[in-house]
Amino acid sequence: MPNKTIFAISGSLRAGSSNHKVLKFIGTLLPVDISYHIYDGLATIPPFDPGLDNDTPPQPVTALRGAITNADAVIICTPEYAFGIPGQLKNALDWMVSSASFSGKPTALVTASTVGENAHAALLKVLGAIDCDIIEGGTLLIPYIRSKMDAEGNITDSDVESSLKHLTYKLLKAIA
Ligand SMILES: Cc1cc2nc3c(=O)[nH]c(=O)nc-3n(C[C@H](O)[C@H](O)[C@H](O)COP(=O)(O)O)c2cc1C
């Protein structure tokens, strides 16, 4: 039976997403006793409405809050869109503000984009606002991600590969 769980969220909804592939690569680095789940419900999260943010929010929101609360750690891997956080990811995080689901949660952030530095910086602020425990060594910005992996999602850039291995090691250490 797995003794720890890591919940992974990709900020890209695109079929064939490089961020999804990065998360899959991280999954290959984990020991067998870690339960690793890549979230596939981001598109189902409704637009954030403070008027619905009560004891009975929409079901996909409740499910996401529960998955985050129950996880030992969370990893977010996202592209940047229009110099910012992808809307659907930001929308989901807005639903997490009042629930405190992320409060104290060991969290890692990978921004894998063409450039990505604006989304990366903005996300660090948002994650701070929702009281994540951003783990030491748990943030990584990967520019030009599409040139650093092949079509199957294998990381072809040795620096990126070792950075992802290091981040995964730090994440595991944070929940050991
Ligand atoms: C509408 C749109 C806007 C984008 N804007 C940015 C941007 O501002 N900065 C950046 O680094 N990449 C930008 N990109 C490029 C994406 O980050 C890049 O395609 C990335 O690989 C997408 O992630 P994915 O492969 O996981 O879907 C944009 C892409 C799209 C489709």
The ligand as an SDF file (V2000), in Angstrom:
LIG
                    3D

 31 33  0  0  0  0  0  0  0  0999 V2000
   -2.3340   31.7150  -26.7290 C   0  0  0  0  0  0  0  0  0  0  0  0
   -0.9290   31.4130  -26.3670 C   0  0  0  0  0  0  0  0  0  0  0  0
   -0.1910   32.3710  -25.7120 C   0  0  0  0  0  0  0  0  0  0  0  0
    1.1130   32.1010  -25.3340 C   0  0  0  0  0  0  0  0  0  0  0  0
    1.8140   33.0440  -24.6410 N   0  0  0  0  0  0  0  0  0  0  0  0
    3.0340   32.7330  -24.1520 C   0  0  0  0  0  0  0  0  0  0  0  0
    3.7290   33.6490  -23.3100 C   0  0  0  0  0  0  0  0  0  0  0  0
    3.2910   34.7470  -23.0210 O   0  0  0  0  0  0  0  0  0  0  0  0
    4.9280   33.2590  -22.8070 N   0  0  0  0  0  0  0  0  0  0  0  0
    5.4740   32.0350  -23.0760 C   0  0  0  0  0  0  0  0  0  0  0  0
    6.5340   31.7090  -22.5380 O   0  0  0  0  0  0  0  0  0  0  0  0
    4.8410   31.1570  -23.8930 N   0  0  0  0  0  0  0  0  0  0  0  0
    3.6470   31.4870  -24.4420 C   0  0  0  0  0  0  0  0  0  0  0  0
    2.9890   30.5960  -25.2300 N   0  0  0  0  0  0  0  0  0  0  0  0
    3.6550   29.3760  -25.6390 C   0  0  0  0  0  0  0  0  0  0  0  0
    3.3510   28.2150  -24.7110 C   0  0  0  0  0  0  0  0  0  0  0  0
    3.8420   28.4790  -23.4380 O   0  0  0  0  0  0  0  0  0  0  0  0
    3.9870   26.9540  -25.2570 C   0  0  0  0  0  0  0  0  0  0  0  0
    3.3190   26.6290  -26.4420 O   0  0  0  0  0  0  0  0  0  0  0  0
    3.9510   25.7900  -24.2930 C   0  0  0  0  0  0  0  0  0  0  0  0
    4.6560   24.7230  -24.8470 O   0  0  0  0  0  0  0  0  0  0  0  0
    2.5460   25.3380  -24.0350 C   0  0  0  0  0  0  0  0  0  0  0  0
    2.5690   24.3300  -23.0430 O   0  0  0  0  0  0  0  0  0  0  0  0
    2.0360   22.8610  -23.3560 P   0  0  0  0  0  0  0  0  0  0  0  0
    2.9970   22.2680  -24.3670 O   0  0  0  0  0  0  0  0  0  0  0  0
    2.1060   22.1410  -22.0520 O   0  0  0  0  0  0  0  0  0  0  0  0
    0.6430   22.9730  -23.8970 O   0  0  0  0  0  0  0  0  0  0  0  0
    1.6990   30.8520  -25.6500 C   0  0  0  0  0  0  0  0  0  0  0  0
    0.9320   29.9020  -26.3230 C   0  0  0  0  0  0  0  0  0  0  0  0
   -0.3580   30.1730  -26.6720 C   0  0  0  0  0  0  0  0  0  0  0  0
   -1.1730   29.1050  -27.3610 C   0  0  0  0  0  0  0  0  0  0  0  0
  1  2  1  0
  2  3  1  0
  2 30  2  0
  3  4  2  0
  4  5  1  0
  4 28  1  0
  5  6  2  0
  6  7  1  0
  6 13  1  0
  7  8  2  0
  7  9  1  0
  9 10  1  0
 10 11  2  0
 10 12  1  0
 12 13  2  0
 13 14  1  0
 14 15  1  0
 14 28  1  0
 15 16  1  0
 16 17  1  0
 16 18  1  0
 18 19  1  0
 18 20  1  0
 20 21  1  0
 20 22  1  0
 22 23  1  0
 23 24  1  0
 24 25  2  0
 24 26  1  0
 24 27  1  0
 28 29  2  0
 29 30  1  0
 30 31  1  0
M  END
$$$$
